Amino acid sequence: MNKNSHIDGELTQEFLEGLQHETPFFVFSKKQILENYKEYKKHFPHAMIQYAMKANFEPEILEVLNEAGIGFEVASAYELRMLKELKVDPKKIVYGTSVKPASHIKEFFEYGVDRFAFDTFDELAKIAAAAPGARVYARMIANDAGSVFQFSEKFGTEVENIAPLLERAKELGLQPYGISFHVGSQASNPMAWASAIEKLAPVLEQLKKMDIEIEMINIGGGYPCAYASAEKNITLEEIAEHTMKAFKKLPYQPKIMLEPGRGMIANTGVVVASIIGKVERSGNTWLFLDAGAYNALYEAMVFQGSTRYHITSMRPLYNSKEVLFAIAGPTGDSLDVLTREALLPQDIEVGDKLIIHDVGAYSLVACNPFNGFPKPSVYLV
Ligand SMILES: Cc1ncc(COP(=O)(O)O)c(C=O)c1O
């Protein structure tokens, strides 16, 4: 990643127009990253905030977040090695995937990480062997019906299994540290976190009878970005209000942990791409770009159609009316389509540049050199 230190950190059109880098390229705003972190601290003032680095692990971004004091939710030993490079304090790290390779658990433990997610008895045995005495938290299924990416088919156990799992953890010499859930990524229901927390009241009572008092409840990620495809835009304030109301009704209040990935990083970056072709075809006007679903914007891939980004023209075309375009990436593949409904000036031409907004999450981490198109350059301002 390249640094551009003379800038005040706003990704305005004027600023982006002044950048002469070869397209396509990503630009991230350090200021926006820090503002986002501040928002999480404001709405969840006493919570532990662990950035889910799977959303974006550009080293300079990790450095900015680490220096700001944030913790990390880590998905593998490969991600962990990036944090080791930055000498991140192991006490700030949790290993959050509930099914893990045993060798990875061992590597985390040897580095000094002692907080691990799990959702089965088998996984507990694995952790007890590779990380004796560690703190463990049990992942519960959450209702993720309102979310674009749903995890409950693959991760989490039914609520009635949580207490027996934590009891077993204790028997194995592990510390029954907490309970976690994830309401699914890009959530649209502001009550989703509160509904999951409400289910935990009887579990905390049941655990008390087992002489177990948990230290934390991990309410996961899911905080949405205001994409063009977002069904409705819910705010962190709204989420926090409902969540904290439910939390205060629990029999006692453990510490809250959050794991924002998308919500921390999506709106901090843009892609600048060039139009390499303009073609009338199949009832649409197609703009082919040098950035597409494979080399830059994986979540836009047409088969899942999950994320449509806001797209604007770099060059102001004041006298041209706006019309709908279909936008395609540069590869020869039919899946490499970003959207069929971008509203852009009719006179936009080959050679013009487009700005694709809010692309910070789950984009660079999934770049794929299909057809040979490499990962774009990345700049932090
Ligand atoms: C365990 C865990 N925590 C946090 C996240 C981040 O979720 P989001 O990007 O929706 O905030 C994920 C995403 O996959 C996850 O698996």
The ligand as an SDF file (V2000), in Angstrom:
LIG
                    3D

 16 16  0  0  0  0  0  0  0  0999 V2000
  -16.9630  -14.7080   13.6380 C   0  0  0  0  0  0  0  0  0  0  0  0
  -17.1910  -13.4870   12.8280 C   0  0  0  0  0  0  0  0  0  0  0  0
  -17.1540  -12.2920   13.4310 N   0  0  0  0  0  0  0  0  0  0  0  0
  -17.3330  -11.1440   12.7530 C   0  0  0  0  0  0  0  0  0  0  0  0
  -17.5490  -11.1380   11.3870 C   0  0  0  0  0  0  0  0  0  0  0  0
  -17.7190   -9.8390   10.6680 C   0  0  0  0  0  0  0  0  0  0  0  0
  -18.9920   -9.6630   10.2090 O   0  0  0  0  0  0  0  0  0  0  0  0
  -19.4310   -8.3270    9.4920 P   0  0  0  0  0  0  0  0  0  0  0  0
  -18.4790   -8.0680    8.3970 O   0  0  0  0  0  0  0  0  0  0  0  0
  -20.8080   -8.5710    9.0500 O   0  0  0  0  0  0  0  0  0  0  0  0
  -19.3650   -7.2440   10.5310 O   0  0  0  0  0  0  0  0  0  0  0  0
  -17.6430  -12.3700   10.7160 C   0  0  0  0  0  0  0  0  0  0  0  0
  -17.9090  -12.4020    9.2850 C   0  0  0  0  0  0  0  0  0  0  0  0
  -17.8830  -13.3810    8.6010 O   0  0  0  0  0  0  0  0  0  0  0  0
  -17.4370  -13.5680   11.4530 C   0  0  0  0  0  0  0  0  0  0  0  0
  -17.4840  -14.7560   10.8570 O   0  0  0  0  0  0  0  0  0  0  0  0
  1  2  1  0
  2  3  1  0
  2 15  2  0
  3  4  2  0
  4  5  1  0
  5  6  1  0
  5 12  2  0
  6  7  1  0
  7  8  1  0
  8  9  2  0
  8 10  1  0
  8 11  1  0
 12 13  1  0
 12 15  1  0
 13 14  2  0
 15 16  1  0
M  END
$$$$
